[in-house]
Amino acid sequence: MFCPKCGTANPDDAQFCQKCGQSFAKGAVVVPDQPTPIKTRWYKKSWLTILLLILFYPVGLILMWLFQKKWNIVVKIIISCICGLLLISTFLGSLQHNDNPTVASSKAPAEVSSVANESSSSAAQASSKVSSAASEQSSKASSSAPKSSSVASSKPESSKAVAPVRYEAKLSNGHYTAGIDFPAGVYNIKAVSGGGNVSSSNMYDGGLNAVMGVAEKGDMYQQEYSNIELPENTVLSISGVVINIVSENPSTAPLKKREQPNTKEISLGNGNFTAGKDFPAGVYDVIAVSGAGNVSSDNMYEGGLNAVMGTSSDELYQKQFKNIELNTGVRLTISGVKIKLVPSK
């Protein structure tokens, strides 16, 4: 005799099932076994997959394809494509960073000497700079003497640029490119007012990435950095702090002109605006006109910005950012403040 409930074989004269206890009496109600609920393991849960897709998408993708069988296949493909584009963008960005040139030996021999001997002898570095400056001055004795703390003229009388003895400039919020906004060289950088972030695109190769500020801002803020290498095409980004940069022997190459087809100023208020569609794409100085709020671009880590701007005297609000790249397709988001886009020179 087989149990009608669990199917176990029992003797023909048995009154109850030896396994589940089901009665074999006539009229007994057979209650089928209830299936044991299967608990979903923690690593198969949807919320964990979503969290990892946001924070660490390679692992999130693996969990999605292995365990989320109920998710729509189209959704999975779209998510995979987005993650793939992010990976490709990161890879191309690292290649572009590695392609940045180091200090050019043909244009700044004293800089090469500085890099080679920085750790061994600062005295040898100073001697090299003095010797280089003296040699350059004697070779240009027939031309007018350069100013002690100004940039070499962008329109020299001869085909060769006048060699400056020293370059010094004050820089505030914005992105500044060596060879365009200031001569390439090795610089000492000092905070003059405020407090914020200063970084260079070669931060892992002789540059810097630091929170800088004046002494009154507290111990968190660094006041000065020495011997920062800023070779040609290196971008120096500044936010929230005014700095002074000094080079005793900058590059003698004339500064290049920024590629800027635009000449018209643009006024914008609250909303989302796309470069090339709502306003001409280009490089702009962003200036707060009235109000206070947030201004950001979706290329904030690639020459764009993300800042609290306003006309108030409060240090929280930044009044201007220079040389912001708003290339075709970049979206600019504005909330609470009116701004003006002025083509950068």
Secondary structure, DSSP 8 states (H G I E B T S, - for coil): -B-TTT--B--TT-SB-TTT--B-STT--------------GGG-HHHHHHHHHH-HHHHHHHHHHH-TTS-HHHHHHHHHHHHHHHHHHHHHHHHHHTS----TTT-HHHHHHHHHTTT-HHHHHHHHHHHHHHHHHHTTTS----TTS---SS-SSSS----S-EEEEE-SEEEEBTTTB--EEEEEEEEEEEEEEEETTTTTT--EEEEE-GGG-TTSB-EEEEEEE-TT-EEEEEEEEEEEEESS---S------------EEE-SEEEEBTTTB--EEEEEEEEEEEEEEEETTTTTT--EEEEESSSSTTSB-EEEEEEE-TT-EEEEEEEEEEEEE--
